[in-house]
Amino acid sequence: MAPKGRLAIIAGGGELPHIGMSEALGAGEDPLFLGLIESDFSPREHSARTIPVHITQVGKILKTIQKEKITRILMLGKVRKDLLFQKLKFDLKALAILARTINRNDYPIFLAIADEFEAMGVKVISQKIYLQSLLLPEGRYTPKKFNSQELKDIDFGMFYAEKMADLDIGQMVVVCDESVIAVEAVEGTDETIKRGGAYTKKKGDAVVCKSPKAKQDNRFDLPTIGIHTFQVMLESGCKTLCIREGETLVVDPKAVIEFATKHKLNFCVVGKSGSKGLNGNQKKIPST
């Protein structure tokens, strides 16, 4: 039985909003997309369930939530970080929220918006609730076992990726020979991988590490990877991708693993045991 009250998905770009919509419908929800016009969101077959909204017009978003009797919010999809630095016309409510944040990094803004919803009696729910199928357990999901230097780089890179996330700078680092080569900031994942690959392509063994904060708020901005991530790695000469167990979303895991295997890239999910849990048998996707 679906929870009481209507669910709205505040939707940015990418596949996650559509996966969330499908899972919510399957659970008996009557969900609604609030599609962010400034993102790359497309309603696809759910246009009848979509209300376009401007990310800068928070007052109108709140009125829409009240009008549609929304009781729960799910925030999914990509929103470009550089929007805050463009000449957009924010309404008074948006400006008031920005004024209350300690800085203009992602988390303080997300938290301030969530507080605004909560003040209306609207709960922002965990992104994991309708994306459980995208979370993979610890293990190595591609055939090749890691050598000793690769294992050192994995532990080293995951440590620094988590530290960068804790500082609200970014969620990714590219490392090689226990050196940090590139750190993600406002430019995003793709450009970070490209920059890391540019410095390490000749050596050809850069490790891309993506991690949430040590105490990640699961309502916002869970790290996400997909086939596109591996395509950028392939083009850039990066060899290995590592993510955190139970905290990083993998869009279409089967296709991701097939692509990585075909192109001789490495993919692993790091758990509490760190790199020690990676060199056993190749891990298979859990059956659903």
BAZADO-328034 format. One line per 5 residues: number of its first residue (from 1); for each residue x, y, z of C-alpha. Coordinates in Angstrom, 1 decimal. Layout:
BEGIN
NUM = X:Y:Z | ...
END
This chain:
BEGIN
1 = 0.0:0.0:0.0 | 1.3:3.4:-1.0 | 2.0:6.0:1.8 | -0.8:8.5:2.4 | -0.6:11.8:0.5
6 = 0.7:12.7:-2.9 | 4.4:12.4:-3.9 | 6.0:15.1:-6.1 | 9.4:14.5:-7.8 | 11.3:17.7:-8.3
11 = 13.1:16.6:-11.5 | 16.3:17.7:-13.1 | 18.1:16.1:-16.0 | 19.1:12.5:-16.6 | 17.5:9.1:-16.0
16 = 17.0:9.2:-12.2 | 13.6:11.1:-12.2 | 12.2:8.6:-14.7 | 13.4:5.6:-12.7 | 12.0:7.1:-9.6
21 = 8.6:7.8:-11.3 | 8.5:4.2:-12.6 | 9.2:2.7:-9.1 | 6.7:5.1:-7.4 | 4.0:4.1:-9.9
26 = 4.8:0.5:-9.3 | 4.4:1.0:-5.6 | 0.9:2.4:-6.1 | 1.8:6.1:-5.8 | 0.1:8.9:-7.7
31 = 3.3:10.9:-8.4 | 3.7:14.2:-10.1 | 6.8:15.7:-11.8 | 7.8:19.2:-11.0 | 10.1:19.5:-14.0
36 = 12.9:22.1:-13.7 | 12.9:24.1:-16.8 | 16.5:25.2:-16.4 | 17.7:21.6:-16.4 | 17.7:19.0:-19.2
41 = 14.5:17.4:-17.9 | 12.0:15.9:-20.4 | 8.7:14.4:-19.3 | 8.7:11.8:-22.0 | 5.6:9.7:-21.7
46 = 4.6:11.4:-18.4 | 3.6:14.8:-19.8 | 0.2:14.5:-18.1 | 1.9:14.1:-14.8 | 4.3:17.0:-15.3
51 = 4.1:20.7:-14.2 | 7.1:22.7:-15.5 | 8.6:25.0:-12.9 | 11.5:27.5:-12.8 | 14.2:26.7:-10.3
56 = 14.4:30.4:-9.6 | 10.7:30.8:-8.8 | 10.6:29.1:-5.4 | 7.4:30.9:-4.4 | 5.6:29.5:-7.3
61 = 6.9:26.0:-6.6 | 5.6:26.2:-3.0 | 2.2:27.4:-4.2 | 2.1:24.5:-6.7 | 2.9:22.0:-3.9
66 = 0.0:23.4:-1.8 | -2.4:23.4:-4.8 | -1.6:19.8:-5.7 | -1.9:18.6:-2.1 | 1.7:17.3:-2.0
71 = 2.8:15.8:1.3 | 6.2:14.3:0.2 | 9.0:15.4:-2.1 | 11.6:13.4:-3.9 | 14.5:15.4:-5.4
76 = 16.1:13.6:-8.3 | 18.2:14.5:-11.4 | 21.0:16.8:-12.5 | 20.9:20.6:-12.0 | 23.9:22.5:-13.3
81 = 25.9:24.0:-10.4 | 26.9:27.0:-12.5 | 23.3:28.3:-12.6 | 23.9:30.2:-9.4 | 26.6:32.2:-11.2
86 = 24.4:33.2:-14.1 | 22.2:36.3:-14.4 | 18.9:34.6:-13.4 | 16.0:36.4:-11.9 | 15.3:34.8:-8.6
91 = 12.0:35.5:-6.9 | 11.9:36.9:-3.3 | 11.4:33.5:-1.7 | 14.4:32.1:-3.6 | 16.5:35.2:-2.5
96 = 15.4:34.8:1.1 | 16.5:31.1:1.1 | 19.9:31.9:-0.5 | 20.3:34.7:2.1 | 19.9:32.1:4.9
101 = 22.5:29.7:3.7 | 26.0:29.8:5.1 | 27.5:29.7:1.6 | 26.3:28.8:-1.9 | 27.6:25.2:-2.0
106 = 25.1:22.5:-2.8 | 24.3:21.1:0.7 | 23.4:24.4:2.5 | 21.1:25.3:-0.4 | 19.4:21.9:-0.4
111 = 19.0:22.0:3.3 | 17.5:25.4:3.3 | 15.0:24.4:0.6 | 14.1:21.2:2.6 | 13.5:23.3:5.7
116 = 11.1:25.5:3.7 | 9.2:22.4:2.6 | 9.2:20.9:6.1 | 7.7:24.2:7.5 | 4.8:23.6:5.2
121 = 4.3:20.1:6.5 | 5.9:18.5:3.4 | 8.5:15.8:4.0 | 11.6:15.5:1.7 | 12.2:11.7:1.5
126 = 15.4:9.7:0.9 | 16.4:9.2:-2.7 | 17.1:5.6:-1.9 | 13.4:4.8:-1.3 | 12.5:4.4:-5.0
131 = 16.1:3.7:-6.3 | 17.1:0.6:-4.3 | 17.7:-1.3:-7.5 | 20.5:1.1:-8.4 | 22.6:0.4:-5.2
136 = 25.2:-2.4:-5.6 | 26.9:-4.4:-2.9 | 30.7:-4.5:-2.3 | 32.8:-6.2:-4.9 | 34.7:-6.1:-8.3
141 = 32.2:-6.2:-11.2 | 34.7:-6.6:-14.0 | 37.0:-9.6:-14.7 | 40.5:-8.3:-14.2 | 41.9:-8.5:-10.6
146 = 43.7:-5.4:-9.3 | 47.5:-5.3:-8.8 | 49.0:-4.0:-5.6 | 49.4:-0.4:-6.9 | 45.8:-0.3:-8.1
151 = 44.6:-1.4:-4.7 | 46.7:1.3:-3.0 | 45.3:3.9:-5.4 | 41.7:2.7:-4.7 | 42.1:3.1:-1.0
156 = 43.9:6.4:-1.4 | 41.4:7.8:-3.9 | 38.3:6.8:-1.9 | 39.8:8.5:1.2 | 40.3:11.8:-0.6
161 = 37.0:11.6:-2.6 | 35.1:11.3:0.8 | 37.1:14.2:2.2 | 36.3:16.4:-0.8 | 32.6:15.5:-0.4
166 = 32.8:16.3:3.3 | 34.1:19.8:2.4 | 31.1:20.2:-0.1 | 33.6:20.8:-2.9 | 32.7:17.7:-5.1
171 = 32.3:14.0:-5.0 | 35.1:12.8:-7.3 | 38.8:12.7:-7.5 | 41.1:11.2:-10.1 | 44.3:9.6:-8.7
176 = 47.4:7.9:-10.0 | 50.4:6.4:-8.1 | 48.8:7.7:-4.8 | 48.7:11.3:-6.1 | 45.5:13.3:-6.5
181 = 45.5:14.4:-10.2 | 42.0:16.1:-10.4 | 39.3:17.2:-8.0 | 35.7:17.7:-9.0 | 34.2:21.2:-8.3
186 = 31.6:23.2:-10.2 | 32.7:21.8:-13.6 | 31.2:18.4:-12.8 | 32.1:14.8:-13.3 | 32.9:14.7:-17.1
191 = 35.3:17.6:-17.0 | 37.1:16.2:-13.9 | 37.6:12.8:-15.6 | 38.9:14.5:-18.8 | 41.3:16.7:-16.8
196 = 42.6:13.6:-14.9 | 42.9:11.6:-18.1 | 44.9:14.4:-19.8 | 47.6:14.1:-17.2 | 47.7:10.3:-16.9
201 = 46.7:9.1:-20.4 | 50.3:8.1:-21.3 | 50.6:6.0:-18.2 | 47.0:4.7:-18.7 | 46.1:3.6:-15.2
206 = 44.2:6.6:-13.6 | 41.7:5.6:-11.0 | 38.4:7.6:-10.8 | 36.9:7.6:-7.3 | 33.4:8.8:-6.4
211 = 32.1:9.1:-2.9 | 29.4:10.7:-0.8 | 30.1:12.5:2.5 | 30.9:10.3:5.5 | 27.5:11.2:6.9
216 = 25.6:11.8:3.6 | 22.1:13.2:3.8 | 20.3:10.7:1.6 | 17.6:13.2:0.6 | 20.0:15.1:-1.6
221 = 22.6:14.6:-4.3 | 23.6:10.9:-3.9 | 26.6:10.2:-6.2 | 25.5:8.8:-9.5 | 27.3:7.0:-12.4
226 = 26.2:5.4:-15.6 | 27.4:4.3:-19.0 | 28.2:7.9:-19.9 | 30.7:8.0:-17.1 | 32.6:5.0:-18.6
231 = 32.3:6.5:-22.1 | 34.1:9.7:-20.8 | 36.7:7.5:-19.0 | 37.3:5.5:-22.2 | 37.8:8.7:-24.3
236 = 40.1:10.2:-21.6 | 42.3:7.2:-20.9 | 41.1:6.6:-17.3 | 41.1:2.9:-16.4 | 39.2:2.2:-13.1
241 = 36.1:3.5:-11.5 | 35.4:3.0:-7.8 | 32.2:3.9:-5.9 | 30.9:3.6:-2.4 | 28.8:0.6:-1.4
246 = 25.1:1.4:-0.7 | 25.7:5.1:-1.3 | 26.2:5.5:-5.0 | 23.5:5.1:-7.7 | 24.3:3.1:-10.8
251 = 22.0:3.8:-13.7 | 21.3:0.6:-15.6 | 23.9:-1.6:-13.7 | 23.8:-4.5:-16.2 | 24.5:-2.2:-19.2
256 = 27.2:-0.4:-17.3 | 29.1:-3.6:-16.4 | 28.8:-4.9:-19.9 | 30.2:-1.7:-21.4 | 33.1:-1.6:-18.9
261 = 33.9:-5.3:-19.5 | 33.8:-4.9:-23.3 | 36.2:-2.0:-23.2 | 38.5:-3.5:-20.6 | 37.8:-0.9:-18.0
266 = 37.6:-1.8:-14.3 | 34.6:-1.2:-12.0 | 34.4:-1.8:-8.3 | 32.2:-1.0:-5.3 | 34.2:-0.4:-2.2
271 = 32.7:-1.4:1.2 | 33.8:-1.1:4.8 | 36.8:-3.4:4.2 | 38.2:-1.1:1.5 | 40.3:-2.6:-1.3
276 = 40.5:-5.9:0.7 | 37.1:-6.9:-0.5 | 37.8:-6.5:-4.2 | 40.0:-9.3:-5.4 | 37.8:-12.3:-4.8
281 = 35.5:-13.7:-7.5 | 33.9:-11.3:-10.0 | 30.7:-10.0:-8.5 | 27.4:-10.5:-10.2 | 24.4:-8.1:-10.2
286 = 22.0:-9.3:-7.5 | 18.8:-10.8:-9.0 | 15.7:-8.8:-8.5
END
